[in-house]
Amino acid sequence: MALETLNPTHYITSLLPDTIPVATVPILILMCFLLLIWNHEETSSIPGPGYCMGIGPLISHWRFLWMGVGNACNYYNKTYGEFVRVWISGEETFIISK
């Protein structure tokens, strides 16, 4: 009995009700829904890599740094066509070539 009253987890578990895990599920679902709405952007009719919560701009910027402007432009033109939307330094950039 004395050891049970000295155990700090006894006090913590007695303060937290059993309904907290049940209440966290709707809160997590709501937070995920709000995150999806916040990161949603209209799809563009211009071909190019997707935005995908900011990952697309990072990948396209990294590709331009790694391959150089000429090779990266050739890669995007072969992949998406003559008119491509990419991101360079976080800014939307259009590549027009033939």
Order of alpha helices (4+ residues) and beta strands (2+ residues): alpha-alpha-alpha-alpha-alpha-beta-beta
